[in-house]
């Protein structure tokens, strides 16, 4: 699009809500709570162990099943469960439910399965699986619209399986048996509805995440249009007649881009110090002579520490430039979970009382450092240059 004078106008950038984002959110959520599945199933089996009549030796087998489920819980918690693995592993919870139900039916006293509480634990045992199955994106995207119908069909097959077990274990199938097994169905449907509700929450969370990205992309798009493109056009217009003015506008553009780059670096969960140092030092390259800079390699810090280090570099280098320093050295030391930033210059120095002046930026910088468990100290007296040492923990205290 073009404006009234032929220049480009800003157009909104629209992002599409991708189902893959919702699927990834659901997958991570299920992987985080999957350990609840064996815990719930162990509790159901323990209830059956207490209240249901079993053949001789049946309670021992049920007790072993409870122990086996408790062993599975930490394995699932480490991300080794069937839902975390996905693929063919998703058949394991279904096979497990069918096998345990069949075993309970075989161990129950003859004529009792499906006529008392024995059928209730057998059916409720699968509830946690239905929650996770309804939440988990186990079908390919092309079948996502049929997911509900397929899952309800599976529930129907499962209930028929329970009815068949009741018929085989009890030898008869009367009204009482049908009512007892039918009492399991509402609990299964409630569990399935909870899983569907969780899936809707994941979709809304994905949409909210896209909305945040939308605003970020729009802000960045507006920045490119209003700052970068406009300044480049101004430099192009002034270059033939005003080289000094063009250089000033280029410097302004570079500072603006650098500021945005610092903001993007600090928006990450872990801030790379090498890129952060580079951006902060580049802003003073034409004003100060940087004698020495640290080599930090791939070292990263948490966002609060990265924000503090960025602010400290900016404030200390700005103070050195404002008060007439010519050369600056920057060092960074790391040991035993602590990082120490040392900024020294050859300026006139300043009295130590400046750090206690509440109206000074260094006072506020020291206060922020102390809030995070670190400190800011002065090492040189006035008249001999200045050296400030910022010490921060690599993991800020809560």
Backbone torsions as a table, in degrees:
resi	resn	phi	psi	omega
1	UNK	NA	151.3	179.3
2	UNK	-124.4	148.0	178.3
3	UNK	-84.2	-172.3	-177.4
4	UNK	-65.1	-22.7	180.0
5	UNK	-108.0	16.3	176.8
6	UNK	89.5	-4.2	179.5
7	UNK	-80.5	159.4	179.6
8	UNK	-73.7	139.7	176.9
9	UNK	-107.4	153.4	-178.4
10	UNK	-70.8	133.0	175.6
11	UNK	-118.1	146.0	-177.8
12	UNK	-68.3	142.6	176.4
13	UNK	-98.8	120.3	-177.9
14	UNK	-108.4	132.9	176.2
15	UNK	-102.7	145.5	-179.7
16	UNK	-95.6	133.9	176.6
17	UNK	-69.0	112.3	-177.7
18	UNK	-92.2	128.8	178.4
19	UNK	-60.0	-25.9	-179.4
20	UNK	-62.7	-32.7	177.9
21	UNK	-65.3	-43.0	177.3
22	UNK	-65.2	-40.3	179.0
23	UNK	-64.2	-41.6	179.0
24	UNK	-65.2	-38.8	178.2
25	UNK	-62.8	-45.4	179.4
26	UNK	-64.1	-40.2	-180.0
27	UNK	-61.9	-44.3	179.8
28	UNK	-67.4	-38.5	179.9
29	UNK	-64.1	-45.2	179.1
30	UNK	-63.2	-41.4	178.5
31	UNK	-62.2	-30.0	-178.8
32	UNK	-78.2	-28.1	-175.1
33	UNK	-111.6	6.9	-174.5
34	UNK	-63.2	-25.8	-179.2
35	UNK	-63.7	-18.6	178.5
36	UNK	-68.3	-27.1	-176.6
37	UNK	-56.7	-56.5	180.0
38	UNK	-67.9	-29.1	177.5
39	UNK	-64.5	-46.1	178.9
40	UNK	-62.7	-44.7	-178.5
41	UNK	-65.3	-36.3	176.6
42	UNK	-64.4	-38.7	178.9
43	UNK	-65.1	-40.0	178.7
44	UNK	-64.6	-44.6	179.0
45	UNK	-65.0	-35.8	177.8
46	UNK	-64.7	-38.9	175.7
47	UNK	-61.9	-44.0	178.1
48	UNK	-63.5	-38.4	178.4
49	UNK	-58.9	-35.9	-175.8
50	UNK	-80.7	-43.0	-167.1
51	UNK	-104.7	-18.5	-172.1
52	UNK	-95.5	146.5	176.4
53	UNK	-80.9	131.8	-179.0
54	UNK	-127.4	159.0	174.6
55	UNK	-67.9	165.5	176.5
56	UNK	-55.4	129.9	-178.1
57	UNK	85.0	-9.7	-178.3
58	UNK	-66.0	-39.5	-178.9
59	UNK	-66.3	-32.8	177.9
60	UNK	-63.9	-41.8	179.4
61	UNK	-66.3	-40.8	178.4
62	UNK	-64.1	-39.5	177.7
63	UNK	-62.6	-38.9	176.7
64	UNK	-64.8	-37.7	177.2
65	UNK	-62.8	-40.7	177.7
66	UNK	-60.3	-45.5	-179.8
67	UNK	-63.1	-41.5	179.6
68	UNK	-62.3	-39.2	178.5
69	UNK	-65.5	-39.2	178.8
70	UNK	-66.1	-30.5	176.1
71	UNK	-69.6	-34.3	-179.2
72	UNK	-68.7	-27.6	-174.3
73	UNK	-57.2	-52.6	178.7
74	UNK	-65.2	-29.2	176.9
75	UNK	-65.2	-44.2	177.5
76	UNK	-65.0	-37.2	-178.3
77	UNK	-64.3	-24.8	178.6
78	UNK	-87.0	7.8	177.0
79	UNK	85.9	20.4	-179.4
80	UNK	-108.4	17.3	178.9
81	UNK	-79.7	168.6	-177.6
82	UNK	-63.9	-37.1	-179.6
83	UNK	-71.5	-32.6	176.4
84	UNK	-69.3	-37.1	-179.8
85	UNK	-75.6	-38.2	179.2
86	UNK	72.4	-168.4	179.0
87	UNK	63.1	-136.4	-177.5
88	UNK	-67.2	-19.9	179.9
89	UNK	-63.4	-20.3	-178.5
90	UNK	-66.3	-18.6	177.3
91	UNK	-74.8	-19.4	-175.8
92	UNK	-61.8	-46.3	179.3
93	UNK	-61.5	-38.1	179.6
94	UNK	-66.6	-45.1	178.3
95	UNK	-62.5	-39.1	179.7
96	UNK	-62.3	-43.5	179.3
97	UNK	-63.1	-42.8	179.3
98	UNK	-64.2	-42.6	-177.7
99	UNK	-67.7	-43.4	-179.1
100	UNK	-65.8	-41.7	177.5
101	UNK	-60.9	-43.8	178.5
102	UNK	-63.2	-39.1	179.4
103	UNK	-66.5	-43.5	178.3
104	UNK	-61.4	-42.1	178.8
105	UNK	-62.8	-37.2	179.9
106	UNK	-73.6	-30.6	-178.0
107	UNK	-84.6	-20.9	-178.0
108	UNK	-66.9	150.2	176.8
109	UNK	-59.1	138.7	-176.5
110	UNK	-54.2	130.5	177.9
111	UNK	85.5	0.1	-178.1
112	UNK	-102.7	-27.1	-178.5
113	UNK	-67.6	124.2	-178.9
114	UNK	90.4	-1.6	179.0
115	UNK	-119.7	-4.2	176.1
116	UNK	-146.8	-155.2	-175.0
117	UNK	-66.0	-14.1	-177.1
118	UNK	-60.4	-31.8	179.8
119	UNK	-77.6	-25.2	-178.1
120	UNK	-70.0	-51.3	174.6
121	UNK	-58.7	-36.8	-179.2
122	UNK	-61.5	-38.3	-179.8
123	UNK	-80.5	-44.2	-178.4
124	UNK	-66.2	-23.1	179.3
125	UNK	-51.5	-32.4	-174.8
126	UNK	-88.6	-2.9	-171.4
127	UNK	-59.9	-44.3	-179.7
128	UNK	-61.3	-35.9	177.8
129	UNK	-63.8	-39.4	-179.8
130	UNK	-66.6	-34.9	176.7
131	UNK	-60.8	-50.5	-177.4
132	UNK	-68.5	-36.5	-179.7
133	UNK	-65.9	-40.9	178.5
134	UNK	-66.6	-31.3	-179.0
135	UNK	-82.9	-33.6	-172.4
136	UNK	-77.5	135.4	178.3
137	UNK	-82.0	70.6	-172.9
138	UNK	-83.2	-16.3	177.2
139	UNK	-95.0	151.7	176.5
140	UNK	-64.7	156.9	-176.6
141	UNK	-54.7	-33.2	-176.9
142	UNK	-67.7	-18.3	179.2
143	UNK	-107.5	12.5	-175.8
144	UNK	-63.0	-32.5	179.7
145	UNK	-70.0	-25.1	-179.9
146	UNK	-94.3	3.9	-174.0
147	UNK	-59.3	-46.1	-177.9
148	UNK	-62.2	-47.2	-178.7
149	UNK	-61.3	-42.0	-179.2
150	UNK	-66.2	-42.4	-178.9
151	UNK	-68.2	-38.7	175.9
152	UNK	-64.6	-35.6	176.1
153	UNK	-64.4	-39.0	177.6
154	UNK	-64.7	-39.1	176.6
155	UNK	-61.8	-43.1	177.6
156	UNK	-59.9	-42.2	178.9
157	UNK	-64.1	-39.5	-179.3
158	UNK	-64.6	-42.9	178.8
159	UNK	-64.3	-40.3	176.4
160	UNK	-61.5	-37.5	177.2
161	UNK	-62.6	-41.6	177.6
162	UNK	-63.2	-41.8	178.4
163	UNK	-62.3	-40.4	178.7
164	UNK	-65.0	-41.8	177.3
165	UNK	-60.8	-41.0	179.9
166	UNK	-62.7	-42.5	179.7
167	UNK	-64.2	-42.1	-178.4
168	UNK	-71.7	-37.7	-176.3
169	UNK	-79.2	-34.4	-175.2
170	UNK	-96.0	-20.0	179.9
171	UNK	80.1	-2.2	178.1
172	UNK	-151.7	167.7	-179.5
173	UNK	-145.6	96.0	-178.0
174	UNK	-109.3	-171.0	-178.9
175	UNK	-64.2	-40.1	-179.9
176	UNK	-64.3	-40.9	178.3
177	UNK	-63.6	-45.4	-180.0
178	UNK	-62.5	-39.9	-179.9
179	UNK	-66.2	-39.8	-178.2
180	UNK	-66.9	-46.7	177.8
181	UNK	-67.8	-39.0	178.7
182	UNK	-63.3	-24.4	177.2
183	UNK	-66.8	-17.5	178.1
184	UNK	-76.1	-30.7	-172.4
185	UNK	-58.6	-46.3	179.5
186	UNK	-58.3	-36.8	179.1
187	UNK	-66.3	-37.9	177.7
188	UNK	-65.2	-42.2	-179.2
189	UNK	-67.0	-37.4	176.3
190	UNK	-62.7	-44.4	178.5
191	UNK	-61.1	-42.1	179.4
192	UNK	-64.6	-40.1	178.9
193	UNK	-63.7	-37.1	177.1
194	UNK	-63.0	-41.2	177.7
195	UNK	-64.1	-41.1	177.4
196	UNK	-63.0	-39.9	178.0
197	UNK	-62.7	-39.2	176.3
198	UNK	-63.3	-37.8	177.1
199	UNK	-63.7	-38.6	177.3
200	UNK	-65.8	-36.5	176.7
201	UNK	-63.1	-40.7	178.4
202	UNK	-62.7	-40.4	179.0
203	UNK	-63.8	-42.5	178.8
204	UNK	-67.0	-37.6	176.9
205	UNK	-63.3	-39.6	177.9
206	UNK	-63.9	-41.1	178.9
207	UNK	-65.3	-39.1	177.7
208	UNK	-64.3	-38.6	177.8
209	UNK	-64.4	-40.2	177.5
210	UNK	-65.5	-36.6	178.0
211	UNK	-62.3	-41.3	177.3
212	UNK	-63.1	-43.9	177.5
213	UNK	-63.3	-36.3	179.0
214	UNK	-59.8	-46.5	179.9
215	UNK	-64.3	-40.6	-180.0
216	UNK	-64.2	-44.3	179.1
217	UNK	-64.0	-39.5	-179.0
218	UNK	-66.0	-42.0	177.8
219	UNK	-62.5	-42.1	-179.9
220	UNK	-68.0	-38.2	177.3
221	UNK	-62.5	-44.3	178.7
222	UNK	-63.5	-37.0	178.3
223	UNK	-63.4	-46.0	179.0
224	UNK	-60.1	-38.5	-177.4
225	UNK	-74.3	-49.3	-170.8
226	UNK	-81.8	-27.1	-177.1
227	UNK	-106.0	-61.0	-174.0
228	UNK	-65.0	-55.4	-175.9
229	UNK	-63.7	-41.4	-179.1
230	UNK	-66.4	-42.0	-179.4
231	UNK	-69.3	-37.5	177.4
232	UNK	-63.1	-40.5	177.5
233	UNK	-63.9	-39.2	179.4
234	UNK	-67.0	-40.3	178.0
235	UNK	-64.2	-41.7	179.1
236	UNK	-62.2	-36.1	-179.2
237	UNK	-72.9	-34.4	-174.4
238	UNK	-92.8	-16.7	-174.5
239	UNK	-54.2	-45.2	-177.3
240	UNK	-68.9	-27.9	-172.0
241	UNK	-112.7	-22.1	-174.8
242	UNK	-143.5	81.7	-177.2
243	UNK	-65.2	-36.6	-179.7
244	UNK	-65.0	-44.6	178.1
245	UNK	-63.6	-37.0	178.6
246	UNK	-64.6	-40.9	178.1
247	UNK	-64.2	-38.1	178.3
248	UNK	-63.9	-41.6	-179.9
249	UNK	-68.7	-35.1	175.9
250	UNK	-65.4	-40.0	177.8
251	UNK	-63.9	-40.3	177.7
252	UNK	-63.7	-42.2	178.8
253	UNK	-63.3	-43.0	-180.0
254	UNK	-63.0	-40.9	178.4
255	UNK	-64.8	-39.1	179.3
256	UNK	-64.5	-46.0	178.5
257	UNK	-62.6	-40.9	179.4
258	UNK	-63.0	-39.4	179.2
259	UNK	-62.9	-42.5	178.9
260	UNK	-68.1	-35.3	178.1
261	UNK	-64.5	-39.6	176.9
262	UNK	-63.3	-42.2	178.9
263	UNK	-61.9	-40.3	178.7
264	UNK	-68.0	-37.2	177.7
265	UNK	-64.0	-41.3	-177.5
266	UNK	-77.9	-8.7	177.6
267	UNK	-81.7	-10.7	-179.4
268	UNK	-80.9	157.2	178.7
269	UNK	-66.3	-38.4	175.3
270	UNK	-120.7	125.9	-175.4
271	UNK	-95.7	124.3	175.9
272	UNK	-75.8	119.7	-175.0
273	UNK	-69.2	-32.6	-178.5
274	UNK	-60.1	-49.1	178.9
275	UNK	-65.3	-36.7	-179.9
276	UNK	-66.0	-44.9	177.8
277	UNK	-62.0	-43.6	-178.2
278	UNK	-59.0	-44.9	-178.6
279	UNK	-67.4	-43.3	-178.8
280	UNK	-66.7	-41.4	-178.3
281	UNK	-71.2	-35.9	-179.3
282	UNK	-60.6	-31.0	-178.1
283	UNK	-66.3	-21.9	-178.2
284	UNK	-113.3	14.8	-175.9
285	UNK	-61.8	-35.6	-179.3
286	UNK	-87.7	-5.9	-176.7
287	UNK	-108.0	-39.1	-178.1
288	UNK	-118.7	151.0	172.9
289	UNK	-96.2	111.5	-178.3
290	UNK	-88.1	106.0	-177.1
291	UNK	-72.1	-38.1	-175.2
292	UNK	-148.8	137.9	175.9
293	UNK	-127.5	151.5	-177.2
294	UNK	-78.0	154.2	172.3
295	UNK	-104.3	107.8	-174.2
296	UNK	-104.5	-6.7	177.9
297	UNK	60.0	-132.7	-178.4
298	UNK	-95.9	21.2	-177.0
299	UNK	-64.5	133.7	176.6
300	UNK	-126.4	155.8	178.1
301	UNK	-132.6	164.8	177.7
302	UNK	-66.5	162.6	-176.0
303	UNK	-57.2	-46.3	-179.9
304	UNK	-60.7	-40.8	179.2
305	UNK	-69.6	-39.7	176.9
306	UNK	-61.3	-41.0	177.6
307	UNK	-63.1	-41.8	179.6
308	UNK	-65.8	-44.4	179.6
309	UNK	-63.4	-42.0	177.9
310	UNK	-61.2	-45.8	179.0
311	UNK	-63.9	-41.1	-179.6
312	UNK	-63.9	-45.2	178.3
313	UNK	-60.0	-46.5	-179.5
314	UNK	-61.7	-46.1	-178.1
315	UNK	-66.9	-44.8	-176.1
316	UNK	-68.7	-41.4	177.9
317	UNK	-68.8	-36.6	177.6
318	UNK	-65.7	-42.8	178.5
319	UNK	-62.3	-40.1	178.6
320	UNK	-63.0	-41.4	-179.7
321	UNK	-69.1	-41.6	-177.2
322	UNK	-66.5	-36.3	-175.4
323	UNK	-95.9	19.5	167.8
324	UNK	86.4	16.5	177.0
325	UNK	-71.8	147.6	-179.8
326	UNK	-105.3	-40.8	-176.8
327	UNK	-123.8	145.5	-178.6
328	UNK	-137.0	141.0	172.2
329	UNK	-118.5	141.7	-178.7
330	UNK	-127.4	128.0	177.8
331	UNK	-129.4	152.0	175.8
332	UNK	-136.7	123.6	179.2
333	UNK	-117.1	144.8	-179.3
334	UNK	-132.6	130.8	177.7
335	UNK	-163.4	136.1	172.5
336	UNK	50.6	44.9	176.0
337	UNK	80.3	12.0	-179.7
338	UNK	-126.2	148.9	174.8
339	UNK	-122.3	136.0	-178.5
340	UNK	-123.1	117.6	177.8
341	UNK	-101.0	124.2	-178.5
342	UNK	-119.1	120.8	178.3
343	UNK	-120.9	116.0	-178.8
344	UNK	-121.9	141.7	178.0
345	UNK	-137.1	169.3	-178.7
346	UNK	-102.4	27.0	-180.0
347	UNK	-76.4	-171.5	-176.2
348	UNK	-73.1	-9.9	-178.6
349	UNK	77.8	-179.3	-179.9
350	UNK	-157.3	155.5	-179.0
351	UNK	-67.7	152.1	-178.9
352	UNK	-64.8	-22.1	-178.4
353	UNK	-65.1	-14.9	179.7
354	UNK	-61.6	-34.9	-179.3
355	UNK	-67.4	-16.7	179.0
356	UNK	-100.0	2.1	-180.0
357	UNK	-86.8	113.9	-175.0
358	UNK	-64.2	-19.3	179.3
359	UNK	-87.4	0.5	-177.1
360	UNK	-97.9	145.0	-179.8
361	UNK	-65.0	-30.4	179.6
362	UNK	-67.5	-33.0	176.2
363	UNK	-62.9	-45.4	-179.5
364	UNK	-67.1	-35.6	177.9
365	UNK	-64.8	-42.9	178.7
366	UNK	-64.1	-39.3	-179.9
367	UNK	-62.8	-43.0	178.0
368	UNK	-62.9	-41.7	178.9
369	UNK	-61.7	-42.2	-179.4
370	UNK	-69.2	-33.7	176.7
371	UNK	-62.3	-30.0	179.5
372	UNK	-91.4	3.4	178.3
373	UNK	97.0	5.3	-179.9
374	UNK	-109.0	-154.8	-179.4
375	UNK	-164.6	162.1	175.4
376	UNK	-126.8	125.4	-176.2
377	UNK	-130.7	153.4	175.7
378	UNK	-104.1	137.1	-175.9
379	UNK	-110.4	-17.5	-176.1
380	UNK	-119.4	143.1	177.0
381	UNK	-79.5	164.1	-179.2
382	UNK	-65.1	146.2	-178.2
383	UNK	94.4	-11.2	-177.6
384	UNK	-124.7	33.9	-175.6
385	UNK	77.1	-175.0	179.2
386	UNK	-135.7	146.6	175.7
387	UNK	-140.0	119.0	-179.3
388	UNK	-114.2	136.8	-177.4
389	UNK	-120.3	118.9	177.1
390	UNK	-105.5	120.8	179.1
391	UNK	-113.7	126.6	-178.8
392	UNK	-137.3	147.5	173.5
393	UNK	-76.6	142.7	179.2
394	UNK	-67.1	-23.8	173.8
395	UNK	-119.9	102.4	-175.6
396	UNK	-62.5	144.7	178.3
397	UNK	-70.4	151.1	-178.7
398	UNK	-79.8	NA	NA
